[in-house]
């Protein structure tokens, strides 16, 4: 089976979530991804609990289809090995703070002298320049600076963090994928690689397009719990049901809202769909009482009989057993050498001619070190010496 990125070689020095998510997507699409890991601990996600076959469950998903080479880049011989690897590489992905790779002697300017066609992607919280470039941060911090937390949560409570890492994955990992794929295409036109500077804060801000569009047009600063899509409308929010579960309603269009009001016996609310203030609060309060009269799944069955955007609010167990999710093959099993069959989230891209594929589980730390070094021309004796010197 042909895959779109067959023949593309990636050196991945990133750890934890944003970078590994990016290289996972590339690996699923056919790229040969080599994780370059510290010999002592490797990717920190390996130690994360809970574990499958002695390795963090998150690591197992994010690092499938990859190989692992241990390499000490603080040792001169480790740097020399990295130089040899870059000669045959297409992409380097790293997620260290700005300046770290330069201090190690493997920054972009040095590597492009060895391989002018290299595509070098640096993925950081705040980018390679600016007053915040050296600040430490996590997902919640980038969401704070980007304004996402400021519009998340009820209007009578504190800002609420999202249940998934929006900045790490959406603002970081996915943006890195887009940047790398764009640079691969551009290389065919320019004949050379380029440097990609991905900032998770920049990525988060780009996700604020609808709110920014309204703000730029009106000058009005959006407030949490009051926006059209942030819980301010009865037609687009979440309601608790009799069994203590929740149902989401997304009846933004007039026809969907009218259908909802009719099935609830509240036709008088149709005209007030976008009335803000006391009228809106009255409608939300009344609907909140109505939704408490039936269990969640009863409501879903009832509302799905007509055109109403309504869905159950699932936990993960329900997600992975949902008939739509199963039909779309979003959960699959692959064979693990010691754990037997392990479950994975499938790649979401559905391509008719070059579909992604999940072939191998996440590698053991340094599993492919000997193989890679042998391919570079190192003898078994030299490899043994490098191990003794803690270069690999």
N, C-alpha and C positions, 0 to 999 in steps of 0.2 A: 504493500500500500504506500503510495506516495504521500508525503506530508509536506506542507508548504515550506518549512524551514529545514528540510533535509540538507545536510552539508554545512549548515551554519554552526560554528563552534563558539561557545560562550564560556568565559572564565568568570565564575560567580564567587566573589569574596564577601557577599552580604550575609547577614544573620537574622534570626528571629522571623519577622513577618513581612515587611514591605518588599525587600529585595527578593527573598525566596518565593514570594507570590509571583513576582514578575518573571523570574527564571523558570518557575513551574509552568506558567503559561507558554513560554517559549519552548520548553522541553516537550510539553504535550503536542506542540505543533511541529515537532521534528528536530529541533535544535539539539545538538550534543552539548549538554551542560555539565561542566566540571566544577564541583564545589571545591574551592581552595580553602581549607580549614586549618585553624591553629592545631598543632599536634596534641596539645594538652587537653583542651575541652571541646574544640570544634565549635559548631553552631550551638549557642546556648539553649536553643529550643530542644536539643537532644535530651536535656535533663528535666524538661518541663513535665509536670504531672497533669493528668494521668498518662500512663505509658502503655505502649503495645510492643511486646518483645523487647522490653528494656529501653525503649526510645519513646519520647513524647508523642502523643497522638497527633498533635498539630504538626510536628516535624514530619511524621509519616505522610501526611497529605501534601504538605508544601514542597517536599523534596523527592517526590516520585520521579522516575525517568531520568535521574541524575547519577553522576559518578562522584566519588569523593577522593580527593588527594589532600594529605596533610602536608603543610609546608610552613616553615618558620621564616617569615619575611623580615625578621629582625636579625637574621643570620646572613652574611654575605653570600654563602652558597645557596641559600634559599632564594635570594633575589636573583641569582644567576639562573636557577631553574625556572623562575617565573619569566625571565626574559626569553628563555627558550620556548616556553609555552606560548608567549604572546606572538611569536613569529608565525604560528599557524592558526591563531585565533581570529575571530571576526568581531567579537564583542567582549568587553570587560564591564562587569557590573560590580559596584562597590557602594557601601553605605556607611563609611566612616565619616568622622567630622572633617570639615574642610582643612586641607593641609596635611592630613595624616599620610595619605598615599605619597605625597611629595617627599615627606620626611623619610619614608621607607625607601625612597629611590625608585618608586614604581608609579609615579604620577603620569598624567596624560602627556605632558610635554616630552618626558623621557621615553614613554612607550611608543609614541607616534614616530620617533626617530628610528625605532626598531621596525615598526610596522605602520606605514603611513595609511593603510586601509583600516586601521583599528577603529571601532566605534566604542567610545569610552563613556559609560553612563555612571554618574555620581548621584546618588539618591540620599538626600539629607532632609532635615526638618525645615530649615529656613533658607537653603540654597547656599551657593558658594561665595556670595558676597552680601553686603549690607550689614547694618549694625547688629543684627541678630545671628549672624552666621555661626558664631561660636557658642551660642546658647544650647544647653541641653534641653530635651523635650520629649514628650510622648504624645500619643494621639490626642488626648484630652487638651493638651496645651495648644496644638495646632488648630483644633476646633475652636478653642477660646479666641485666639488671635484672628481666626478667619470668620468669626461672627456666628458660627453654627450653634454653639452653646447658648449664645445670647438670644436666639429665637426658638430654643427647644425647651419644652416643658409647659406646664399650666401657668396662667397669668397670676395665680395666687400662690405660687411656690418658687423654689430656686430653679436655676437652669438644670436641665437633665442631660446626662451624657447618653449617647446612643449605645445600643447593645452590641454593635459591631464597630470595628476600627475603621471609620470612614476615611480619616486622613491617611492612615497606613496603607490601606488597600486602594481606595478610590483616588485619593490625592497623590499617593506615592507609587505603589506597585503598578496600577493600571496606566498611570501617566508614563511610567518608565517603559512599559510594553509599547505604548504608542510611539514614544520617542525613538526607541530602538528599531522598531519596524520601519518608521519613517526614514531613519538614517540608513538602513539597509537598502531601501529603494533609492535614496539620494546618492548612495555610493556608486550605483550603476550609472548615474548621470554625471557625477563629479569625478569619479575615479579615485576618491579618497574618503577616509572616514571622517569622524568629527566628534567633538565633545558634547555630551548631553548633561545639562544641569537641571536636575529634578528637585524641586522644593515641595514638600508635603503641604506647607502653608499655601503656596501658590495654587496647588491642585485643589485644596479645600475652597479657596476663594472662587475658583472657576466653577465650582459646584453651586455657587450662590447666584447663578445667572437670573433666575426668576425673581428673587428678592432684590437683587441689585438693579434689575430692569425697572421694577416698581419704584425703588428709591431714587434712581437717577431721573425718572420721569416726574415724580411728585415731590421729592425732597423730604418725604416723611420716613422717619426711621421705624422699621417694623419692630413690633414688640412680641415677645413670646406669648403663646396662647391666644393671640388675636388675629393672626394672619389667615388668609383664605385657606391655606393648606396646613396651618399650624394649630388647629383646634379651635379657631375662632368661630367656625360655622357649624351649625347642627347637622348640616348635610355632608360634612367631611370631618368625621371624628370617630372616636372609639366609645362604645357603650358596654357597660357591664350587664351580664345576663343572670338569670335566676340561679344558675349553678356556680356562680362565682367566676365564670370565664368571661371572655370579651369577644365582641364582634366589631369589625371595622366597617364603616359606611363611607362610600366615596361618591355620593350622588350629586356631583357638581352641576351637571347639565340639568336644565329645567325639566326635561322629560323624565329623567331618573328620579329627581326629587318629587315630582308629581306622583310617580308610581309608588314611591315609598309612603308618601302622605296618604294616598288612597288606601293602600293595603293596611295601614295602621289606623284608618278611620279618622284621619286628621286633615281632611281636605282644606280646612281653614288656614293651615300653615303654608300652603303652596305659595301664596303671594308674598309671604315674608321670608323667602329663602335667603335673601341677601340684605335683610334689614338688620343692621348692627344695633347694639345697645340693648335696652331692656327687652325688646321684642325677641331678639335672638336668644337671650338668656332664658326667656320664658319657653321658647320652643325646645331648647336643649334640655331644660328641666323636665318638660313633659315627656319628651322622647326617652329620657333616662328612666323615668318611671315605667313607661311602656315596655322597654327592653328587659326590665326585671321580671316581667310576667311569664317569660318562657326561657327554656334552656338555650344555650348558644346554638347547638346543632339543629334544634327545632326552627330557630330563626333563619338559619342558613338555608334549610330546605324550603321554607316558606318564601323567602325573598328571592331565591334563585329560580323560582317558577316564573317570575316576571323580570323585566329589564331593570334591575337595581344592582348597583355596584356594591356588593356586600360580601364579606369574607370572614371566616373564623380567624381569630388571633391564635396562632399555633405555638406550642412549644416544639423543641427540636424532634422529639419522638414522633409527634404528629406530622411534622414536615416530611420526614423521611419515609413515612408510611402512607402519605397522601397519594391517591391514584394518579393525579396529574404528574406529580414529581416522579413516580415510579414509571409511568408510561414514557416520560421523556428521558428515562434512563439516567437520572441525575445522581443516583447512588449505584455504585457497582462494587464488585469484589475482585481483588487481585490476589495472586498467590504470593505469600511471604515465606522465605526459606525456613524460618523457625516458628512463626506464629500461625501457619496455615493461611486460610483466607482472611484478609482484612478488608474492611470497607473504606471506600474513598468517595469524595464528592467528585462527580464526573466534570470534565471540562464543559462549560456552557456553550461553546461555539459549535454550531451545527453547519458544517461545510460539506457541500455535495461531492466535491471532487478531491479535496485534500483534508479530510476530517482529522481532528486531533485524536491521539491514542494514548492510553496509559498502559505501559508494557512492564515496567519494573518498579518494585517498591523503593522506598528511600534507602540510600546506601548506608552501610556501616561506616563509622569514622575511619577514613583512610583506606577504605576497602579496595580502591583502585590505584593506590599509590605505586605499588610495584609495577603494575601494568603500564601506567602512564610513563614512569621513568624508564622502563625498558624500551618503550616506543621512542623515547628521546635519545636512546643510545647508551644509557647507563648500564653497567654490568651489575650482576647480583652482588659481587664483592663491594662495589662502590655504593650500592643501595644500602647494604648492611652497615657500612661505615657512616653513611648519612643518618641512619637511624640511631646509631650509638652517639653521634654528635648532636642529636635532637634537632637536626635540620628538617627531618620529616617525621 
